[in-house]
Amino acid sequence: MVMDKGVVFYSDCRIGVPIFSVVQNFILKSGLPIVSCTLKPVDFGVNVVLNEERSYPTMVKQIVTALEKLETENVFFCEHDVLYHRSHFDFEPEKNDLFYYNSNVWRWKFGGDKAIRYDKMLPLSCLCCNRELALDHYRLRLKKINERPEEFQTREPKRVRIWGYEPGSKSKRNGGLTSNGYDTWHSDFPNIDIRHGKTFSPSKCDLADFKHLPTNWQEINIDEIAGWSLRDLWI
């Protein structure tokens, strides 16, 4: 019998403890099957190691590899620097042709007192969708990358910004890869997107970090985040 939900976890293994181990412990609490694809061996679910250098094309290969190995109908994308609340994994996609993002997420610069969020802050790390839909999408991404590898050598390739980093976030008419759209859900308690010195994308935890100011900017002290006691996790 095919299980309903599972997890793909992809990491370059550059992040250290305690973040790396604490994040994995919270994912394990989901009780879901996990396939991890990493650049170094890790004891986390079914682990597949790619002998590749850290880059955007490598990350896409890791995602495809993990999706191919997972055998569930639906999939949660999980990353090594996001604290996932157990309520995140209660979600089940209603449609097989939409990408779903958990909108209940706070961004936190590790060690600081402030957490922030704003409208349409929908990270890839909070994606859930039909596994075949995700696999088709990322196989297409990989195919496009392999057709013109010279365009994907920088940290944030221009072509990927045109496509959109998050599947479904851009229509095909506006440069996106497919015509599949997205929807959101709001878990009972938030996830915590941890920003640190080795994040793949810029941290952007202050308004001054944005060229175009986001809407509905919110800042709170981390002690106010429902469902979490962030200071106690690192003791």
Backbone as a ProteinNet text record, in pm:
[ID]
protein_1_A
[PRIMARY]
MVMDKGVVFYSDCRIGVPIFSVVQNFILKSGLPIVSCTLKPVDFGVNVVLNEERSYPTMVKQIVTALEKLETENVFFCEHDVLYHRSHFDFEPEKNDLFYYNSNVWRWKFGGDKAIRYDKMLPLSCLCCNRELALDHYRLRLKKINERPEEFQTREPKRVRIWGYEPGSKSKRNGGLTSNGYDTWHSDFPNIDIRHGKTFSPSKCDLADFKHLPTNWQEINIDEIAGWSLRDLWI
[TERTIARY]
84.4	0	87.5	60.7	137.1	92.6	189.8	156	116	33.8	-22.6	80.1	165	255.7	396.4	495.8	635	715.2	844.4	933.3	1054.3	1089	1221.9	1303.5	1425.5	1515.4	1642.8	1684.5	1804.1	1893.1	2022.6	2115.4	2254.3	2328.7	2468.2	2559.1	2500.5	2571.7	2675.4	2660.6	2753.9	2712.6	2589	2541.5	2581.5	2618.3	2665.7	2561.8	2603.3	2518.7	2525.5	2422.8	2306.3	2194.2	2198.9	2084.7	2055.9	2158.3	2140.5	2067.1	2110	2050.7	1913.3	1895.9	1767.1	1658.8	1690.3	1594.4	1552	1647.9	1615.2	1525.4	1549.8	1466.4	1320.9	1296.4	1158.5	1094.5	1170	1114.4	1078.2	1162.4	1136.1	1006.3	969.1	845.4	721.3	736.6	622.7	578.9	671.4	642.3	630.1	664.6	650.7	778.4	768.1	888.3	970	1101.8	1193.3	1295.6	1316.8	1430.7	1515.7	1641.7	1734.4	1836.6	1865.8	1971	2069.1	2190	2288.2	2421.6	2510.6	2643	2746.7	2705	2785.2	2690.4	2740.9	2651.3	2592.6	2462.9	2396.4	2303.4	2283.5	2193.7	2055.7	1984.3	1854.1	1764.8	1668.5	1581.5	1660.3	1609.1	1684.3	1775.1	1905.9	2000.4	2068.6	2066.5	2137.8	2239	2363.4	2469.6	2506.5	2510.7	2558.7	2699.9	2788.3	2925.6	2933	2874.4	2864.6	2905.4	2937.9	2966.2	2835.8	2831.5	2713.7	2684.9	2563.2	2520.9	2371.5	2311.4	2168.9	2140.1	2214.5	2189.3	2202.4	2298.4	2312.9	2190.5	2137.6	2018.4	1901	1886.9	1779.3	1799.6	1923.9	1953.2	1917.9	1948.5	1916.4	1765.8	1690.1	1545.1	1489.5	1535.7	1489.4	1523.9	1645.6	1689.7	1603.5	1576.2	1494.6	1350.2	1294.9	1157.3	1143.4	1243.9	1240.1	1245.5	1312.7	1330.1	1209.8	1143.5	1027.1	910.5	827.5	720.3	582.5	567.3	437.4	362.2	233.2	152	184.8	197.8	226	358.9	413.3	547.7	559.1	628.8	670.6	817.7	851.8	991.5	1046.6	1156.7	1215.6	1363.5	1406.3	1544.8	1611.7	1744	1821.6	1823.4	1761.5	1763.6	1623.7	1525.3	1388.5	1337.2	1284.7	1221.9	1075.1	1037.8	901.9	817.7	709.2	616.7	538.3	503	433.1	303.2	237.4	111.7	130.9	253.5	283.4	250.1	275.8	262.4	119.7	26.4	-113.8	-179.4	-119.2	-181	-183.8	-292.8	-304.8	-354.9	-282.3	-324.1	-461.3	-542.5	-675.3	-671.4	-577.1	-568.8	-428.6	-421.2	-292.4	-216.2	-280.1	-214.9	-176.9	-180.3	-142.3	-26.5	59.2	163.9	110.4	128.3	75.2	189.7	177.4	278.8	216.9	285.1	242	278.7	177.5	201.9	232.8	224.1	250.2	397.2	480.7	625.4	685.6	777.7	854.4	999.6	1062.9	1204.9	1284.6	1385.3	1460.6	1610.4	1679.7	1825.1	1879	1948.1	1989.4	2065.5	2019.4	2083.2	2022.2	1938.1	1877	1747	1690.1	1566.1	1443.3	1462	1352.4	1318.9	1188.7	1141.4	1056.7	1060.9	985.9	908.4	806.6	738.1	665	618.3	548	463.6	379.2	291.2	371.5	321.4	379.2	521.5	551.8	678.4	653.2	667.9	630	751.9	837.2	962.5	941.6	1032.7	1032	1032.2	1098.2	1110	977.8	871.2	739.1	638.4	689	605.6	553.9	428.1	370.1	287	297	219.7	221	152.3	157.1	300.3	348.3	488.6	516.3	425.3	446.5	448.5	364.6	365.6	501.5	553.9	685.2	795	786.8	889.4	889.9	772.6	764.6	825	791.7	841.5	993.3	1049.9	1194.7	1273.9	1214.4	1279	1287.1	1181.2	1182.3	1288	1296.6	1400.3	1539.3	1561.8	1693.1	1723.1	1623.5	1640	1679.7	1610	1641.6	1781.9	1820.2	1955.2	2060.8	2038.8	2137.4	2149.2	2044.1	2048.7	2141.5	2149.8	2234.7	2306.9	2396.6	2461.2	2539.9	2586.1	2666.1	2584.1	2452	2366.3	2342.8	2392.6	2357.7	2479.5	2582.9	2706.9	2712.5	2628.1	2630.8	2545	2559.5	2485.7	2335.3	2291.3	2149.1	2132.9	2125.3	2118.6	1998.1	2022.1	1915.9	1798.7	1828.8	1723.4	1629.1	1684	1601.2	1511.2	1561.3	1477.4	1361.1	1385.8	1278.4	1173.9	1220.3	1128.1	1052.2	1122.1	1072.6	1134	1187.8	1248.7	1143.8	1023	917.3	822.7	808	717	576.2	517.4	382.2	372.4	484	479.5	475	511.2	504.6	431.8	339.6	267.5	360.8	326.9	407.4	409.5	299.4	289.3	389.3	422	514.5	655.5	686.7	822.4	837.1	731.5	737.2	752.3	791.1	817.1	689.7	586.6	463.4	343.3	227.1	103.7	39.2	100.6	45.3	55.6	-50.4	-50.9	-21.3	-47.3	-23.2	-137.2	-145	-236.5	-160.8	-222.7	-156.5	-244.1	-178.1	-251.3	-179.5	-245.3	-192	-196.6	-82.9	-79.3	-117	-155.2	-198.4	-87.2	35.9	151.4	256	339.3	430.4	555.6	615.3	751.9	847.6	973.5	1075.3	1185.6	1194.7	1298.3	1422.2	1523.9	1643.5	1740.9	1782	1881.3	2014.7	2120	2252.3	2356.9	2482.1	2589.3	2609.3	2543.2	2564.5	2436.5	2339.5	2216.4	2242.1	2163.8	2181.2	2136.3	2030	1978.1	2006.9	2003.9	2029.9	1932.3	1979.7	1899	1774.2	1789	1677.6	1587.5	1643.6	1568.7	1537.4	1577.8	1551.1	1496.1	1415.2	1357.8	1463.7	1578.8	1686.7	1745	1716.3	1769.9	1691.2	1580.3	1491.3	1499.6	1515	1510.9	1367.4	1272.4	1130.2	1066.6	1011.3	961.7	843.9	847.6	736	615.2	499	376.9	346.8	276.2	235.7	355.4	459.6	579.7	543.6	588.9	563.5	693.6	710.5	824.3	772.2	822.9	789.7	913.8	912.4	1016.7	997.2	1103	1092	1017.8	1015.1	942.5	792.1	746.5	603.4	554.5	642.6	602.5	527.1	402.3	317.6	374.5	374.7	416.8	564.8	643.5	788.5	849.7	957.7	1045	1186.1	1214.5	1337.3	1463.3	1461.4	1581.9	1617.6	1516	1540	1594.9	1585	1625.2	1775.1	1852	1997	2073.1	1997.3	2062.5	2121.3
-120.2	0	124.6	218.1	341.8	435.7	485	577.9	712.2	784.5	909.5	1021.5	1034.1	1147.4	1102.9	1177.6	1152.1	1280.5	1269.5	1385.7	1365	1469	1471.5	1580.2	1544.5	1632.2	1644.5	1767.2	1788.4	1888.7	1860.4	1944.2	1935.4	2048	2046.2	2009	1991.3	1948.7	2050	2173.8	2277.2	2338.2	2319.3	2373.3	2278.5	2334.4	2251.8	2233.7	2165.5	2153.8	2284.9	2321.5	2236.5	2244.7	2338.3	2354.7	2225.7	2163.7	2047.2	1934.4	1903.4	1791.8	1827.4	1950.6	1990.7	1989.6	2040.9	2040.3	1897.7	1806.6	1667.7	1604.1	1635.9	1578.6	1619.8	1744.9	1789.4	1724.5	1703.1	1634.6	1490.5	1425.4	1287.1	1275.1	1380.6	1377.6	1367.2	1395.8	1383.2	1237.9	1144.9	1003.6	959.5	1049	1018.4	955.6	876.6	824.3	938.7	924.6	1030.8	975.7	1047.4	1022.2	1148.3	1132.7	1245.5	1230.2	1340.7	1341.1	1450.5	1411.9	1502.2	1491.4	1586.8	1585.2	1515.3	1475.2	1390.2	1289.7	1173.6	1075.5	1128	1107	1140.4	1026.5	1008.7	905.3	966.8	976.7	1043.5	985.1	902.1	836.1	747.1	731.1	663.5	768.1	750.9	853.6	817.6	912.5	900.8	1014.4	982.4	1082.8	1112.9	1241.7	1284.7	1340.5	1296.1	1346.5	1468.9	1579.3	1702	1821.1	1933	2057.5	2133.5	2209.8	2290.4	2391.7	2390.7	2485.2	2469.4	2560.2	2545.6	2419.6	2392	2267.8	2143.1	2143.8	2030	2013.5	2125.4	2117.4	2058.1	2096	2040.1	1889.9	1847.4	1703.6	1630.6	1691.9	1630.1	1612.7	1713.4	1706.4	1596.8	1590.7	1486.9	1348.6	1332.4	1203.4	1157.8	1250.4	1215.4	1184.4	1262.8	1239.3	1104.5	1066.5	936.8	821	840.9	734.5	721.4	833.6	832.8	761.3	691.9	612.5	652.5	778	822.6	902.7	920.8	996.7	1145.4	1199.5	1341	1359.4	1481.1	1502.9	1640	1641.9	1766.5	1789.4	1911	1949.2	2000.7	1943.5	1985.6	2018.8	2126.2	2171.2	2172.3	2180.8	2159.3	2274.9	2387.9	2503.3	2562	2475.5	2515	2425.6	2487.7	2413.1	2391.5	2264.5	2231.4	2191.9	2265.2	2227.1	2104.2	2021.5	1898	1925.5	2038.4	2069.7	2095.6	2127.7	2148.6	2023.2	1906.3	1781	1725.2	1797.5	1755.6	1783.7	1871.7	1915.1	1802.8	1801.3	1709.9	1788.1	1781.8	1856	1811.9	1910	1879.9	1844.9	1904.9	1883	1836.7	1753	1698.3	1788.6	1896.3	1981.8	2118.5	2134.2	2259.4	2237.5	2339.3	2341.2	2418.5	2364.3	2425.8	2470.1	2592.2	2647.2	2683.3	2645.9	2683.8	2830.4	2913.5	3056.3	3093.5	2997.5	3025.5	2997.1	3094.8	3078.7	3212.1	3203.7	3319.9	3302.4	3409.3	3407.1	3462.8	3389.7	3425.1	3418.5	3528.4	3528.8	3464.1	3353.2	3269	3348.9	3335.7	3404.9	3539.1	3590.8	3721.3	3711.2	3827.6	3834	3858.1	3882.5	3925.8	3820.7	3804.6	3723	3811.7	3783.6	3867.6	3780.4	3841.1	3780.2	3889.7	3854.6	3949.6	3871.8	3941.7	3875.8	3803	3686.9	3604.5	3559.5	3544.4	3481.8	3331.1	3268.9	3129.5	3050	3010.6	2943.9	2801.7	2759.4	2622.8	2521.5	2556.6	2467.6	2441.3	2512.6	2492	2443.9	2374.8	2323.2	2183.6	2160.1	2025.9	2011.6	1895.5	1874.9	1727.4	1695.6	1561.5	1529.7	1412.1	1378.8	1373.3	1317.8	1310.7	1449.6	1540.4	1678.1	1741.8	1723.7	1779.1	1716.6	1585.7	1516.9	1563	1575.6	1625.5	1765.6	1850.1	1987.2	1991.8	1917	1925.4	1848.8	1748.6	1686.5	1787.3	1866	1969.2	2075.1	2117.8	2214.2	2160.7	2035.9	1976.4	1965.9	1930.8	1923.5	2059.8	2166.2	2301.3	2344.1	2308.4	2341.2	2270.7	2143.3	2065.5	2111.8	2175.2	2226.7	2347.4	2429	2548	2561.6	2470.2	2469.9	2596.7	2666.1	2786.9	2898.7	2891.1	2994.7	2975	2866	2831.1	2815.9	2891.9	2881.3	2976.9	3078.5	3175.2	3125.6	3193.8	3153	3165.1	3273.3	3292.5	3318.8	3213.1	3230.1	3313.6	3401.1	3488.9	3407.5	3298.9	3218.1	3161.7	3126.2	3071.5	3180.3	3302.7	3413.7	3436.5	3417.6	3431.5	3321.5	3197.7	3086.3	3100	3158	3155.1	3037.9	3063.9	2954.8	2857.4	2906.7	2824.1	2778.8	2649.3	2599.6	2656.2	2697.5	2750.5	2898.5	2959	3100	3194.5	3145	3225.8	3149.2	3215.7	3151.6	3135.7	3044.7	3024.1	3151.1	3223.7	3348.4	3453.3	3446	3542.5	3487.4	3379	3324.6	3198	3153.8	3030.3	2907.7	2797	2675.2	2602.8	2607.4	2535.1	2624.8	2576.1	2651.2	2615.7	2526.3	2489.2	2605.6	2630.9	2740	2692.4	2779.9	2743.4	2791.8	2734.6	2778.9	2772.8	2819.8	2821.4	2753.7	2714.4	2675.9	2738.6	2739.6	2803.6	2700.9	2644	2542.2	2602.4	2516.7	2564.3	2641.5	2598.2	2666.3	2686.8	2790	2826.2	2739.8	2741.1	2693.8	2810	2777.7	2879.5	2863.1	2959.6	2960.9	3028.8	2949.2	3000.6	3056.7	3179.2	3241.2	3245.1	3212	3199.1	3229.3	3216.5	3256.6	3168.6	3052	2959.6	2929.3	3019.3	2998.1	3011.1	2936.5	2938.7	3072.3	3127.9	3257.2	3364.6	3492.8	3601.4	3597.4	3640	3628.3	3716.1	3843	3937	3934.1	3979.3	3985.2	4128.5	4226.3	4366.8	4434.2	4536.6	4607.2	4663.5	4703.4	4760	4659	4529.8	4425.7	4413.5	4485.9	4470	4588.5	4558.6	4662.4	4710.9	4616.1	4648.9	4607.4	4703.8	4676.4	4579.8	4475.5	4380.9	4442.9	4384.3	4433.8	4355.9	4423.8	4365.7	4311.7	4391.9	4356.3	4342.6	4232.6	4208.8	4173.4	4226.3	4192.2	4159.3	4051.3	4019.6	3966.2	3970	3905.5	3754.9	3679.3	3533.9	3467.3	3531	3473.3	3477.8	3554.6	3567.4	3466.4	3387	3293.9	3176.3	3159.2	3053.6	2914.5	2827.9	2689.8	2664.5	2769.9	2754.6	2824.5	2764.7	2828.7	2820.3	2908.2	2896.3	2903.5	2983.3	2996.2	2864.8	2783.1	2659.1	2545.6	2559.5	2449.2	2429.4	2532.4	2526.6	2511	2487.9	2471	2332.5
0	0	0	-89.9	-97.9	13.7	92.2	199.1	140.4	213.9	165.3	159.1	263.5	274	311.2	260	293.9	285.3	313.1	320.3	230.4	152.2	89.2	159.3	193.2	266.3	184.8	156.1	75.6	147	149.1	226.2	165.5	172.8	132.2	248.8	367.2	488.9	537.1	495	540.2	673.4	710.6	837.2	949.9	1063	1173.3	1282.3	1387.8	1505.4	1582.1	1657.1	1686.9	1584.5	1489.2	1398.3	1322.4	1265.7	1179.3	1251.7	1372.9	1447.9	1503.6	1551.2	1607.4	1499.3	1381.6	1270.4	1236.6	1228.5	1194.5	1299.7	1425.5	1532.3	1517.9	1478.6	1460.8	1338.5	1232.2	1114.9	1149.9	1229	1269.1	1347.8	1420.6	1498.8	1411.2	1282.8	1191.6	1176.4	1196.3	1179.7	1035	941.9	799.2	743.6	636.9	571.3	512.1	521.9	480.4	382.1	272.6	184.1	185.7	224.8	226.8	115.2	48.3	-53.8	-15.2	15.1	73.6	0.1	29.1	-34.3	52.7	173.1	261.1	325.7	366.9	429.4	560.4	578.9	704.2	741.8	870.1	920	937.6	826.4	830	721.8	763.4	668.4	574.9	453.1	347.2	284.4	300.7	258.5	126.7	33.7	-93.5	-99.9	-133.6	-137.5	-282	-315.9	-447.1	-432.5	-516.4	-515.8	-606.2	-558.4	-637.1	-551	-617.3	-545.9	-522	-417	-383.7	-495.2	-546.3	-650.1	-668.7	-742.9	-769.9	-852.8	-962.1	-1035.7	-948.3	-855.8	-765.8	-677.6	-626.2	-542.5	-619.7	-746.9	-828.7	-847.1	-868.7	-880.7	-751.6	-638.1	-509.7	-493.5	-532.3	-520	-609.7	-734.9	-827.1	-772.5	-724.7	-671.8	-555.7	-462.1	-345.1	-384.8	-477	-521.4	-590.8	-667.4	-736.4	-637.6	-527.1	-427.6	-335	-307	-219.3	-288.5	-209.8	-269.2	-218.9	-175.4	-125.3	-231.1	-209	-304.5	-299.2	-178.5	-158.5	-86.5	-95.4	-42.6	22.7	135	198	165	121.6	99.9	233.3	279.8	406.9	388.6	453.8	443.4	579.8	578.6	700.3	797.5	762	850.7	874	874.2	906.5	1018.7	1123.9	1232.4	1195.8	1178.4	1135.3	1256	1276	1381.3	1336.5	1432.5	1397.3	1320.6	1350.9	1283	1133.2	1092.5	950.1	869.8	928.8	856.5	858.8	920.1	918.1	783.4	705.1	579.3	475.7	396.5	283	161.7	50.4	-69.8	-118.1	-157.6	-209.8	-358.3	-431.6	-575.7	-613.6	-714.9	-757.1	-853.4	-900.4	-999.5	-943.9	-811.4	-748.1	-650.5	-640.3	-538.9	-418.1	-299.9	-178	-87	-34.5	54.6	189.2	295.5	429.5	451.7	471.5	489.5	634.1	724.4	865.7	896.1	866.9	885	930	1024.6	1068.8	1029	987.1	953	1071.5	1112.5	1232.8	1205.6	1231.3	1222.4	1347.7	1330.9	1443	1549	1673	1784	1817	1728.1	1750.7	1828.7	1859.5	1937.1	1851.2	1722.3	1635.7	1530.7	1504.6	1392.8	1302.8	1172.4	1077.5	979.5	920.2	805.3	729	609.2	524.3	424	350.9	254.7	147.1	109.5	2.7	34.3	161.8	200.3	202.5	87.6	67.8	22.6	116	78	26.4	-58.5	-109.9	4.1	112.3	227.4	296.8	259.1	317.7	213.3	110.4	2.4	33.6	-2.5	-1.7	-128.1	-192.4	-315.5	-352.4	-459.1	-515.4	-560.2	-526.8	-555.5	-706.1	-782.8	-927.9	-990	-939.2	-987.4	-961.9	-841.7	-807.5	-892.6	-912.5	-989.4	-1134.8	-1195.4	-1332.9	-1342.3	-1245.6	-1248.2	-1237.4	-1143.8	-1122.7	-1228.3	-1288.4	-1404.5	-1519.5	-1536.7	-1640.4	-1609.1	-1483.8	-1443.7	-1476.5	-1440.5	-1464	-1613.2	-1691.7	-1836.8	-1892.7	-1850.5	-1897.4	-1854.5	-1734.3	-1684.9	-1768.4	-1798	-1873.4	-2018.7	-2069.1	-2206.5	-2217.9	-2111.8	-2112.4	-1978.3	-1946.3	-1813.7	-1784.2	-1887.8	-1866.5	-1800.9	-1808.3	-1750	-1600.5	-1544.8	-1407.4	-1317	-1346.9	-1270.9	-1152.4	-1151.2	-1041.5	-925.5	-811.4	-691.7	-711.9	-774.1	-803.1	-951.9	-1032.3	-1178.5	-1221.8	-1318.5	-1369.4	-1422.3	-1490.8	-1550	-1443.7	-1327.5	-1220.3	-1162.6	-1154	-1106.2	-1202	-1332.1	-1430.8	-1410.7	-1390.1	-1368.2	-1237	-1136.6	-999.9	-926.9	-808.5	-731.1	-677.9	-654.4	-597.5	-708.5	-730.2	-834.3	-816.6	-927.7	-926	-896.2	-854	-814.3	-934.1	-1052.4	-1174.6	-1282.6	-1348.1	-1458.2	-1578.2	-1665.8	-1785.7	-1870.5	-1870.4	-1946	-1895.1	-1765.6	-1705	-1686	-1757.4	-1751.9	-1673.5	-1606.4	-1529	-1617.4	-1557	-1633.7	-1675.7	-1592.3	-1622.5	-1593.2	-1629.1	-1605.8	-1472.8	-1396.1	-1265.9	-1168.4	-1096.1	-1000.1	-859.6	-763.1	-623.7	-536.1	-417.7	-314.9	-182.9	-76.2	54.1	159.3	266.7	387.1	505.6	619.8	739.9	852.4	886.9	991.7	1126.5	1220.8	1352.1	1422.9	1404.5	1463	1353.7	1366.6	1256.3	1247.7	1130	1110.5	1131.8	1160.4	1183	1079.2	988.4	883.5	941.8	972	1038.8	935.7	953.9	866.8	940.6	868.5	929.1	823.3	858	767.5	646.2	641.3	529.8	453.5	461.3	386.1	235.8	157.6	12.3	-44.7	13.1	-33.4	71.6	33.7	130	247.4	365	486.6	484	448.5	438.7	562.4	673.4	798.2	841.6	760.3	790.1	664.2	683.5	569.1	476.4	534.2	453.2	355.3	372.8	284.6	153.6	142.3	28.1	-67.3	-195.9	-298.9	-317.3	-315.7	-323.9	-191.5	-119	14.8	11.9	94.8	101.3	170.4	146.4	209.6	337.5	428.1	555.9	634.1	645.3	721.9	870.2	932	1073.2	1144.4	1264.4	1349.3	1489	1547.3	1685.5	1755.9	1888.5	1966.6	1958.8	1953.1	1935.8	2051.5	2167.6	2281	2260.3	2161.8	2134	2030.5	1972.7	1866.9	1927.7	1886.7	1942.3	1910.7	2011.6	1991.5	2000.8	2026	2029.7	2151.5	2200.7	2300.7	2243.7	2147.4	2069.2	2154.4	2259.1	2341	2411	2439.1	2514.1	2427.3	2295	2206.1	2202	2234.5	2215.6	2346.1	2455.9	2587.3	2598.8
[MASK]
+++++++++++++++++++++++++++++++++++++++++++++++++++++++++++++++++++++++++++++++++++++++++++++++++++++++++++++++++++++++++++++++++++++++++++++++++++++++++++++++++++++++++++++++++++++++++++++++++++++++++++++++++++++++++++++++++++++++++++

